[in-house]
């Protein structure tokens, strides 16, 4: 019987907790990759990195001040690379704070023409004590950065940065180093420097392997070189939500002693030939009853559906578990069209178990049941064709060089000066398979959508309307309708924007810090230590508050925090001064100016900072 290890379904890892620094360390930088991305989920990441851990995304999203400060603290130290056009969109308006991710999210394309599909985090942590080593963490996942609640498999590796290069890390180094060149719109030099620095840290990383594994190997498909795929073995188990006949046939030929075993999704298995399924000893799907805690009604946090990918191979006395992003499909394993990442861990079969134990009733298999051929009908061929056409149009739009242009108007509303935004095409776009195409800013919602189909076909600019400065964003939502069916596709993409005023960020800040109470609460976040998540959580969660700057609230005492800030060197006080400068800059756009008495409070903070700097110079 194998010892406890990470594929046991009872061992679950929270996404946010996986990003938290180890004790005695603070977050210093990270590069992440994902196929698809949900903006709200991505917005919660900086809070997990810089402030405090929460049990789920919703806990974080209810505290806009924490979202704002988390984004401020990780600015310039986080990059998330995602497949172009796979930023999820909603019909409703996104919160304005999503615009804080504009310099974090980088859309990329796969060189082989397939999907950019890897799910990985590479994180660097700086020691609080100078004598301690720099630490790195690697997450290899099967899930995307979305709100998806499917069953997944993840690998979390911690290591220290040494002076020696380690050959085993070369696939990771090459992967992270090449990410900037895959960007659709290019990257500024500081972003390239971040990726290059993390790649160099990974080159010298010495990993601590989880028990009972004894070795690890990394592989990346889709960037040239030899493709990873499972090798001939004694026994083989495959967990793959997506699969095709050719790849499964290839995999079924690998084991020499017994037929392979397969866990998949019923809707995908329904599309396969029966001859393909007959090549496997056991074909199973996730048991909805077993997956919802012994048949109890599922709550909002219950895991449902299968998104895990794994290949388990037995050879001699050893078992190798390979996890990562790749499905049992041609683009992932045989053609090299997709970019995929894999980590293969090997250990003694006596400690780790073999395919039978892992796929059996004591392992992951207890969440499955036998697949019944015909239990679900295969997806309609016409619908598949329509989805394929829409996917081609998505790629066409994302690669067409579309841009945004904003202009200040002479008009105002209750939110201040209005700005006009244009969608600009550099040339005509051959949108031949599309019946309808609408676009809108994600901060505005579907109610402000514009019909852009004919204009983009002819290469003309489209007026997207007027809006307050705080609503301007680089994220644009598109809604497509297929020309031969009623199939629709909704997605967002990040576009370059000309004429964006520098005070846009200050306008967003002014919306979030809308009154005296929120100002004081944000000060507490600014004054909290980066390494003190408990204090940050308390500061963020003491209430939301609303109303205007003139609202009467008791001034919370900040003297103690100010004294600590003086002693620590004044960095937090400088952050407060930057905050005040931004709030003042936003007043030109505001309809509710800050009262004079509160300006006096700001000046007192500035005086405190100048006094400290004068004392320090003396």
C-alpha positions as CSV (number, residue, x, y, z in Angstrom):
1,X,0.0,0.0,0.0
2,X,1.6,3.3,-1.0
3,X,2.3,6.0,1.5
4,X,0.4,9.3,1.5
5,X,1.3,11.5,-1.5
6,X,0.0,14.3,-3.7
7,X,-2.4,12.3,-6.0
8,X,-4.5,11.2,-3.1
9,X,-7.9,13.1,-3.6
10,X,-8.0,13.8,0.1
11,X,-4.9,16.0,-0.1
12,X,-6.1,19.3,-1.5
13,X,-4.1,22.5,-2.1
14,X,-5.7,26.0,-2.2
15,X,-4.5,28.1,-5.1
16,X,-3.8,31.2,-3.0
17,X,-2.1,29.3,-0.2
18,X,0.3,27.8,-2.8
19,X,1.5,31.2,-3.6
20,X,2.2,32.4,-0.1
21,X,5.8,33.0,0.9
22,X,7.5,30.5,3.3
23,X,8.1,31.7,6.8
24,X,10.8,34.3,7.0
25,X,10.5,35.4,3.4
26,X,8.6,37.9,1.3
27,X,7.4,37.8,-2.3
28,X,10.0,39.2,-4.8
29,X,8.8,38.2,-8.3
30,X,6.8,35.7,-10.3
31,X,6.1,34.5,-13.8
32,X,2.9,32.5,-14.5
33,X,1.5,30.8,-17.6
34,X,-2.1,29.8,-18.3
35,X,-4.2,28.8,-21.3
36,X,-7.3,30.8,-20.2
37,X,-7.7,33.5,-17.6
38,X,-10.6,35.0,-15.6
39,X,-9.8,38.6,-14.7
40,X,-11.5,38.5,-11.3
41,X,-9.5,35.4,-10.3
42,X,-6.3,37.0,-11.6
43,X,-7.1,40.2,-9.6
44,X,-7.1,38.1,-6.4
45,X,-3.6,36.8,-7.0
46,X,-1.7,39.9,-5.9
47,X,-3.5,39.8,-2.5
48,X,-2.4,36.2,-2.0
49,X,1.2,37.1,-3.0
50,X,1.6,40.3,-1.0
51,X,-0.9,40.6,1.8
52,X,-2.7,37.5,3.1
53,X,-4.2,34.2,2.2
54,X,-7.9,33.6,1.9
55,X,-9.8,30.3,1.5
56,X,-11.4,31.3,-1.8
57,X,-11.5,34.0,-4.4
58,X,-14.8,35.5,-3.2
59,X,-13.3,36.3,0.2
60,X,-10.7,38.5,-1.5
61,X,-12.9,40.1,-4.1
62,X,-15.2,41.6,-1.4
63,X,-12.3,43.9,-0.2
64,X,-11.4,46.4,-2.9
65,X,-8.8,48.1,-0.8
66,X,-6.9,44.9,-0.4
67,X,-7.1,44.3,-4.2
68,X,-5.8,47.8,-4.8
69,X,-2.9,47.5,-2.3
70,X,-2.0,44.0,-3.5
71,X,-1.7,45.2,-7.0
72,X,0.4,48.2,-5.9
73,X,2.8,46.0,-3.9
74,X,3.5,43.5,-6.8
75,X,3.6,46.2,-9.5
76,X,6.5,45.3,-11.9
77,X,7.1,42.0,-10.2
78,X,4.5,39.7,-11.7
79,X,3.8,38.6,-15.3
80,X,1.0,36.3,-16.3
81,X,1.3,34.9,-19.9
82,X,-2.0,33.6,-21.4
83,X,-3.1,32.4,-24.8
84,X,-4.2,35.3,-27.0
85,X,-8.0,35.8,-26.9
86,X,-8.6,33.5,-24.0
87,X,-9.2,36.2,-21.3
88,X,-12.8,35.3,-20.3
89,X,-15.5,38.0,-20.6
90,X,-18.9,38.6,-19.1
91,X,-22.0,40.4,-20.3
92,X,-21.9,42.5,-17.2
93,X,-19.3,45.2,-16.4
94,X,-16.1,44.2,-14.6
95,X,-14.8,46.2,-11.7
96,X,-12.5,49.1,-12.6
97,X,-9.7,47.5,-10.5
98,X,-9.3,44.9,-13.3
99,X,-7.4,47.6,-15.2
100,X,-4.6,47.2,-12.7
101,X,-3.8,44.0,-14.5
102,X,-3.0,45.6,-17.8
103,X,0.7,45.5,-17.2
104,X,0.6,42.1,-15.6
105,X,-1.3,40.1,-18.3
106,X,0.6,39.3,-21.5
107,X,-1.1,37.6,-24.4
108,X,1.0,35.2,-26.4
109,X,0.7,32.7,-29.3
110,X,2.2,29.2,-29.8
111,X,4.9,29.1,-32.4
112,X,3.4,25.9,-33.9
113,X,0.0,27.4,-34.5
114,X,-1.8,25.5,-31.8
115,X,-2.7,26.6,-28.2
116,X,-0.4,28.2,-25.7
117,X,-1.5,25.6,-23.0
118,X,1.0,25.4,-20.1
119,X,-0.1,26.0,-16.5
120,X,2.9,27.0,-14.4
121,X,4.1,29.4,-11.7
122,X,7.7,30.2,-11.0
123,X,8.1,32.4,-7.9
124,X,11.0,34.0,-6.1
125,X,11.0,34.8,-2.4
126,X,13.5,37.2,-0.7
127,X,14.7,36.4,2.8
128,X,14.0,38.8,5.6
129,X,17.3,37.9,7.2
130,X,20.3,38.6,4.9
131,X,22.1,35.4,5.8
132,X,19.3,33.2,4.5
133,X,19.3,32.1,0.8
134,X,17.0,33.2,-1.9
135,X,14.2,30.7,-2.4
136,X,12.1,29.7,-5.4
137,X,8.9,27.8,-5.9
138,X,7.6,26.0,-8.9
139,X,3.9,25.1,-9.5
140,X,3.1,22.7,-12.3
141,X,-0.7,22.6,-12.7
142,X,-3.4,21.1,-14.8
143,X,-5.9,24.0,-14.2
144,X,-6.1,27.5,-15.6
145,X,-6.3,30.7,-13.7
146,X,-10.1,30.7,-13.7
147,X,-13.0,30.1,-11.4
148,X,-13.2,26.5,-12.6
149,X,-14.1,24.0,-9.9
150,X,-12.9,20.8,-11.6
151,X,-10.7,18.1,-10.1
152,X,-7.1,18.9,-10.9
153,X,-3.6,17.7,-10.1
154,X,-0.8,20.1,-9.0
155,X,2.9,19.8,-8.1
156,X,4.4,22.3,-5.7
157,X,8.2,22.3,-5.5
158,X,10.3,24.5,-3.1
159,X,14.0,25.1,-3.6
160,X,16.9,27.3,-2.8
161,X,18.9,29.3,-5.3
162,X,22.5,28.0,-5.3
163,X,25.7,29.0,-7.0
164,X,25.7,26.0,-9.3
165,X,23.8,25.5,-12.5
166,X,21.7,22.3,-12.7
167,X,21.2,20.6,-16.0
168,X,17.9,19.1,-15.0
169,X,16.4,22.6,-14.9
170,X,17.3,23.5,-18.4
171,X,13.8,22.9,-19.9
172,X,12.3,25.3,-17.3
173,X,15.0,27.9,-18.0
174,X,14.5,27.7,-21.8
175,X,10.7,27.9,-21.4
176,X,10.7,31.0,-19.1
177,X,13.4,32.7,-21.2
178,X,11.4,32.4,-24.4
179,X,8.1,33.6,-23.0
180,X,8.8,37.3,-23.9
181,X,9.3,36.5,-27.6
182,X,5.9,34.9,-27.8
183,X,4.1,38.1,-26.8
184,X,1.6,39.4,-29.4
185,X,2.3,43.1,-28.7
186,X,5.9,42.9,-27.4
187,X,7.1,43.6,-23.9
188,X,8.8,46.5,-22.2
189,X,12.4,45.9,-21.1
190,X,11.6,45.7,-17.4
191,X,9.2,42.8,-18.1
192,X,11.9,41.0,-20.1
193,X,14.3,41.6,-17.3
194,X,11.9,40.0,-14.8
195,X,11.5,36.9,-16.9
196,X,15.3,36.6,-17.6
197,X,16.1,37.0,-13.9
198,X,13.6,34.3,-12.9
199,X,15.0,32.0,-15.6
200,X,18.5,32.4,-14.2
201,X,17.2,31.6,-10.7
202,X,15.5,28.5,-12.0
203,X,18.8,27.5,-13.6
204,X,20.5,27.3,-10.2
205,X,17.5,25.9,-8.2
206,X,18.0,22.9,-5.9
207,X,14.6,21.4,-5.4
208,X,13.2,19.5,-2.3
209,X,11.2,16.6,-3.7
210,X,8.0,15.4,-2.0
211,X,8.2,12.0,-0.5
212,X,8.4,9.3,-1.7
213,X,9.8,10.5,-5.0
214,X,13.5,10.2,-5.7
215,X,14.0,12.1,-8.9
216,X,12.3,14.6,-11.2
217,X,12.6,15.6,-14.9
218,X,11.0,18.5,-16.7
219,X,9.9,18.8,-20.3
220,X,8.3,21.4,-22.6
221,X,6.6,20.6,-25.9
222,X,5.9,23.1,-28.7
223,X,9.1,25.2,-28.6
224,X,11.2,23.0,-30.8
225,X,13.4,20.0,-29.9
226,X,12.3,16.5,-29.0
227,X,8.7,16.2,-27.9
228,X,7.8,14.5,-24.6
229,X,5.5,11.6,-24.7
230,X,5.2,8.5,-22.4
231,X,7.7,5.8,-23.3
232,X,7.3,2.0,-23.5
233,X,6.7,0.6,-20.0
234,X,5.3,-2.4,-18.2
235,X,2.0,-0.8,-17.2
236,X,0.4,2.6,-18.0
237,X,-2.4,4.6,-16.6
238,X,-3.8,7.8,-18.4
239,X,-5.9,10.6,-16.9
240,X,-7.0,13.0,-19.6
241,X,-10.2,14.9,-20.0
242,X,-9.6,15.5,-23.7
243,X,-8.3,12.7,-26.1
244,X,-8.4,11.5,-29.7
245,X,-8.3,8.1,-31.4
246,X,-4.8,8.4,-32.8
247,X,-3.1,9.5,-29.6
248,X,-4.9,6.9,-27.5
249,X,-4.0,4.2,-29.9
250,X,-0.3,5.2,-29.7
251,X,-0.5,5.2,-25.9
252,X,-2.2,1.8,-25.7
253,X,0.7,0.2,-27.6
254,X,3.2,1.3,-24.9
255,X,2.6,-1.1,-22.0
256,X,4.1,-4.6,-22.4
257,X,2.5,-6.5,-19.5
258,X,-1.1,-5.4,-19.3
259,X,-3.5,-3.2,-21.2
260,X,-3.5,0.4,-20.2
261,X,-6.1,2.1,-18.1
262,X,-7.9,5.3,-19.0
263,X,-9.9,7.9,-17.0
264,X,-11.6,10.6,-19.1
265,X,-14.7,12.6,-19.7
266,X,-17.9,11.0,-20.9
267,X,-18.6,13.6,-23.6
268,X,-15.1,13.2,-25.0
269,X,-15.1,9.4,-24.8
270,X,-18.4,9.4,-26.7
271,X,-16.6,10.9,-29.8
272,X,-14.1,8.0,-29.9
273,X,-14.4,4.8,-31.9
274,X,-15.2,1.7,-29.9
275,X,-12.1,0.0,-31.3
276,X,-10.0,2.6,-29.6
277,X,-11.7,2.1,-26.2
278,X,-11.4,-1.7,-26.5
279,X,-7.6,-1.3,-26.5
280,X,-7.8,-0.3,-22.8
281,X,-8.3,-2.7,-19.9
282,X,-10.5,-0.2,-18.0
283,X,-12.1,3.0,-19.2
284,X,-13.6,5.2,-16.4
285,X,-15.2,8.6,-15.9
286,X,-15.6,10.8,-12.8
287,X,-18.4,9.6,-10.6
288,X,-20.5,12.6,-9.7
289,X,-21.8,11.0,-6.6
290,X,-18.4,10.0,-5.3
291,X,-17.0,13.5,-6.1
292,X,-19.6,15.3,-4.1
293,X,-18.6,13.8,-0.7
294,X,-20.5,10.5,-0.5
295,X,-23.5,11.7,-2.3
296,X,-24.3,14.8,-0.3
297,X,-25.6,17.8,-2.2
298,X,-22.7,19.8,-3.6
299,X,-22.1,23.3,-2.2
300,X,-20.5,26.2,-4.0
301,X,-17.0,25.0,-3.2
302,X,-17.4,21.3,-4.2
303,X,-15.1,20.1,-7.0
304,X,-17.0,18.9,-10.1
305,X,-15.9,17.6,-13.4
306,X,-12.4,16.5,-14.5
307,X,-9.6,18.7,-15.6
308,X,-6.6,16.7,-14.2
309,X,-4.0,15.3,-16.6
310,X,-1.5,12.6,-15.6
311,X,0.4,9.6,-17.0
312,X,1.4,6.9,-14.6
313,X,4.0,4.4,-15.9
314,X,5.5,1.3,-14.2
315,X,9.0,0.1,-15.1
316,X,10.7,-2.5,-13.1
317,X,10.7,-1.5,-9.4
318,X,9.8,2.1,-10.2
319,X,6.7,4.2,-10.9
320,X,6.9,7.5,-12.8
321,X,4.1,10.0,-12.4
322,X,4.0,12.7,-15.1
323,X,1.7,15.6,-14.5
324,X,1.2,18.9,-16.4
325,X,-0.9,20.6,-19.0
326,X,-0.9,18.1,-21.8
327,X,-3.9,16.0,-22.7
328,X,-3.8,12.7,-24.6
329,X,-4.2,14.5,-27.9
330,X,-2.2,15.0,-31.1
331,X,-1.5,18.8,-30.6
332,X,-0.2,18.1,-27.1
333,X,1.9,14.9,-27.5
334,X,2.7,14.2,-31.2
335,X,2.5,17.2,-33.5
336,X,4.1,19.9,-31.3
337,X,1.4,22.4,-32.2
338,X,0.6,23.2,-28.6
339,X,3.0,24.6,-26.0
340,X,2.8,22.2,-23.0
341,X,4.8,21.7,-19.8
342,X,5.3,18.4,-17.9
343,X,7.0,17.3,-14.7
344,X,7.9,13.6,-14.3
345,X,8.5,12.3,-10.7
346,X,9.9,8.8,-10.1
347,X,10.0,6.7,-7.0
348,X,10.0,3.1,-5.8
349,X,6.8,1.3,-6.6
350,X,6.8,-0.3,-3.2
351,X,6.4,3.2,-1.6
352,X,4.5,5.0,-4.4
353,X,2.3,2.3,-5.6
354,X,1.6,1.3,-9.2
355,X,-1.1,1.9,-11.7
356,X,-3.5,-0.6,-10.0
357,X,-3.1,1.1,-6.6
358,X,-3.4,4.7,-7.9
359,X,-6.4,3.9,-10.2
360,X,-7.9,1.6,-7.6
361,X,-10.5,2.1,-4.8
362,X,-7.8,3.4,-2.4
363,X,-6.5,6.0,-4.8
364,X,-7.9,8.4,-7.3
365,X,-10.0,5.6,-8.7
366,X,-12.4,5.8,-5.9
367,X,-13.8,8.9,-7.5
368,X,-14.6,7.1,-10.7
369,X,-17.0,4.6,-12.2
370,X,-16.9,2.5,-15.4
371,X,-17.7,4.4,-18.6
372,X,-20.8,3.2,-20.3
373,X,-20.6,3.5,-24.1
374,X,-23.5,5.5,-25.4
375,X,-24.4,7.1,-22.1
376,X,-23.8,10.5,-23.7
377,X,-24.2,11.4,-27.3
378,X,-21.1,12.8,-29.1
379,X,-21.1,16.6,-29.7
380,X,-23.0,17.5,-32.9
381,X,-20.6,17.7,-35.8
382,X,-22.2,21.0,-37.1
383,X,-21.6,22.6,-33.7
384,X,-18.0,21.4,-33.6
385,X,-17.5,23.0,-37.1
386,X,-19.1,26.2,-35.9
387,X,-16.8,26.3,-32.8
388,X,-13.8,25.7,-35.1
389,X,-14.8,28.6,-37.3
390,X,-15.3,30.9,-34.4
391,X,-11.9,29.9,-32.9
392,X,-10.3,30.8,-36.2
393,X,-12.0,34.3,-36.1
394,X,-10.8,34.8,-32.5
395,X,-7.2,34.1,-33.6
396,X,-7.7,36.5,-36.6
397,X,-8.9,39.3,-34.5
398,X,-6.2,38.9,-31.9
399,X,-3.5,38.9,-34.6
400,X,-4.9,41.7,-36.7
401,X,-3.1,44.6,-34.9
402,X,-6.3,46.3,-33.6
403,X,-5.7,49.3,-31.3
404,X,-7.6,51.7,-29.1
405,X,-7.4,55.5,-29.2
406,X,-8.9,57.8,-26.6
407,X,-9.6,61.6,-26.8
408,X,-10.7,64.0,-24.1
409,X,-14.0,65.7,-24.8
410,X,-15.5,69.0,-23.6
411,X,-18.4,67.2,-21.9
412,X,-18.8,66.2,-18.3
413,X,-21.2,64.1,-16.2
414,X,-21.4,63.4,-12.4
415,X,-18.2,61.5,-12.7
416,X,-16.2,64.3,-14.2
417,X,-14.7,64.9,-17.7
418,X,-15.7,62.4,-20.4
419,X,-13.4,60.7,-22.8
420,X,-14.2,59.2,-26.2
421,X,-12.7,55.8,-27.2
422,X,-12.1,54.5,-30.7
423,X,-11.4,51.0,-31.9
424,X,-8.9,51.4,-34.8
425,X,-8.1,48.8,-37.5
426,X,-4.8,49.1,-39.3
427,X,-6.3,47.2,-42.3
428,X,-9.4,45.4,-43.4
429,X,-10.1,42.1,-41.7
430,X,-11.6,39.2,-43.6
431,X,-14.4,38.3,-41.3
432,X,-16.2,36.1,-43.8
433,X,-17.6,33.4,-41.4
434,X,-19.2,35.9,-39.0
435,X,-22.9,36.9,-38.9
436,X,-22.5,39.5,-36.1
437,X,-19.6,41.0,-34.1
438,X,-20.0,43.4,-31.2
439,X,-17.4,45.0,-28.9
440,X,-17.4,46.8,-25.6
441,X,-15.0,47.8,-22.8
442,X,-15.1,45.3,-20.0
443,X,-15.6,48.1,-17.5
444,X,-18.8,49.2,-19.3
445,X,-20.6,45.9,-20.0
446,X,-22.8,44.6,-22.8
447,X,-25.2,47.5,-22.4
448,X,-22.5,49.7,-24.1
449,X,-21.7,47.3,-26.9
450,X,-21.1,48.6,-30.5
451,X,-21.6,46.7,-33.8
452,X,-18.1,46.6,-35.3
453,X,-18.5,43.9,-38.0
454,X,-18.8,46.1,-41.1
455,X,-16.3,48.7,-39.9
456,X,-13.6,46.1,-39.3
457,X,-14.3,44.4,-42.6
458,X,-13.5,47.7,-44.3
459,X,-10.7,48.7,-42.0
460,X,-12.5,51.7,-40.5
461,X,-12.3,53.0,-36.9
462,X,-15.3,52.5,-34.6
463,X,-16.6,55.0,-32.0
464,X,-17.0,53.0,-28.8
465,X,-18.6,56.0,-27.0
466,X,-17.8,58.4,-24.2
467,X,-17.0,57.5,-20.6
468,X,-15.4,58.7,-17.4
469,X,-11.6,58.5,-17.2
470,X,-11.8,55.6,-14.6
471,X,-13.6,53.4,-17.2
472,X,-10.9,53.6,-19.8
473,X,-9.1,50.2,-20.1
474,X,-7.0,48.2,-22.5
475,X,-9.3,45.2,-22.1
476,X,-12.0,44.9,-24.9
477,X,-14.7,42.2,-25.0
478,X,-15.9,40.7,-28.3
479,X,-19.0,38.7,-29.0
480,X,-19.1,36.7,-32.2
481,X,-22.0,34.9,-33.9
482,X,-21.2,32.2,-36.4
483,X,-22.4,32.8,-40.0
484,X,-23.8,29.3,-40.5
485,X,-25.4,28.7,-37.1
486,X,-26.4,30.6,-33.9
487,X,-23.3,29.5,-32.1
488,X,-21.7,32.4,-30.2
489,X,-18.3,33.1,-28.7
490,X,-17.5,35.7,-26.0
491,X,-14.0,36.6,-25.0
492,X,-11.7,39.5,-24.0
493,X,-8.4,40.6,-25.3
494,X,-5.8,43.2,-24.3
495,X,-5.2,46.0,-26.9
496,X,-2.6,48.8,-27.0
497,X,-4.2,52.2,-26.4
498,X,-3.0,55.6,-27.7
499,X,-3.7,58.8,-25.8
500,X,-4.3,57.2,-22.4
501,X,-3.8,60.0,-19.8
502,X,-1.3,59.4,-17.0
503,X,-3.9,60.4,-14.4
504,X,-6.2,57.4,-15.3
505,X,-4.7,55.3,-12.4
506,X,-5.4,58.2,-10.0
507,X,-9.0,58.4,-11.2
508,X,-9.4,54.7,-10.3
509,X,-7.8,55.2,-7.0
510,X,-10.2,58.1,-6.3
511,X,-13.1,55.8,-7.0
512,X,-11.9,53.1,-4.6
513,X,-10.8,55.4,-1.8
514,X,-14.0,57.4,-1.9
515,X,-14.3,58.6,1.7
516,X,-12.4,59.3,4.9
517,X,-13.0,55.9,6.4
518,X,-11.6,54.1,3.3
519,X,-8.6,56.5,3.3
520,X,-7.7,55.5,6.9
521,X,-8.2,51.8,6.2
522,X,-6.0,52.0,3.2
523,X,-3.4,53.8,5.3
524,X,-3.4,50.8,7.6
525,X,-2.7,48.6,4.7
526,X,0.2,50.8,3.6
527,X,1.6,50.8,7.0
528,X,1.4,47.0,7.5
529,X,4.6,45.0,7.0
530,X,4.9,43.0,3.8
531,X,5.7,40.0,6.0
532,X,2.8,40.5,8.3
533,X,-0.2,39.0,6.5
534,X,-2.4,38.9,9.7
535,X,-2.2,42.6,10.2
536,X,-2.9,43.2,6.5
537,X,-5.9,41.0,6.6
538,X,-7.3,42.8,9.6
539,X,-6.8,46.2,7.9
540,X,-8.5,45.1,4.7
541,X,-11.5,43.3,6.3
542,X,-12.6,45.9,8.9
543,X,-15.5,47.0,6.6
544,X,-16.1,48.3,3.1
545,X,-17.6,51.7,3.7
546,X,-19.2,54.1,1.2
547,X,-20.3,57.6,0.8
548,X,-18.3,60.8,0.3
549,X,-15.2,62.4,1.8
550,X,-17.5,64.5,4.0
551,X,-18.9,61.5,5.8
552,X,-18.4,61.8,9.5
553,X,-16.4,59.0,11.0
554,X,-14.1,58.7,14.0
555,X,-10.5,59.1,13.0
556,X,-8.8,55.8,13.8
557,X,-5.5,56.3,15.7
558,X,-2.5,55.8,13.4
559,X,0.2,57.2,15.7
560,X,1.6,53.8,16.6
561,X,1.8,52.7,13.0
562,X,3.4,56.0,12.0
563,X,6.1,55.5,14.7
564,X,6.8,52.0,13.4
565,X,7.1,53.4,9.9
566,X,9.6,56.0,11.0
567,X,11.7,53.2,12.7
568,X,11.6,51.0,9.7
569,X,13.0,53.7,7.4
570,X,10.0,55.5,6.1
571,X,9.3,53.5,2.9
572,X,5.6,53.2,3.9
573,X,5.4,56.9,4.5
574,X,6.7,57.5,1.0
575,X,4.0,55.2,-0.2
576,X,1.5,57.3,1.6
577,X,2.8,60.4,-0.1
578,X,2.5,58.8,-3.5
579,X,-1.1,57.9,-2.6
580,X,-1.9,61.5,-1.6
581,X,-0.3,62.9,-4.8
582,X,-2.4,60.5,-6.9
583,X,-5.6,61.5,-5.1
584,X,-4.8,65.1,-5.7
585,X,-4.2,64.4,-9.3
586,X,-7.6,62.8,-9.7
587,X,-9.4,65.9,-8.4
588,X,-9.5,67.5,-11.8
589,X,-11.8,64.6,-12.9
590,X,-13.8,64.5,-9.6
591,X,-17.2,66.0,-9.0
592,X,-16.8,65.6,-5.2
593,X,-13.6,67.4,-4.2
594,X,-11.8,66.6,-1.0
595,X,-12.6,69.1,1.8
596,X,-10.0,71.6,2.9
597,X,-9.8,70.0,6.4
598,X,-8.7,66.7,4.9
599,X,-6.1,68.4,2.8
600,X,-4.6,69.5,6.1
601,X,-4.4,65.9,7.1
602,X,-2.5,65.1,3.9
603,X,-0.1,67.9,4.6
604,X,0.6,66.6,8.1
605,X,1.7,63.3,6.5
606,X,4.0,65.2,4.1
607,X,5.4,67.2,7.0
608,X,6.1,63.9,8.9
609,X,8.0,62.5,5.9
610,X,10.1,65.7,5.4
611,X,10.9,65.7,9.2
612,X,12.1,62.2,9.1
613,X,14.2,62.7,6.0
614,X,15.7,65.9,7.6
615,X,16.6,63.9,10.7
616,X,18.1,61.1,8.7
617,X,20.3,63.5,6.8
618,X,21.4,65.1,10.0
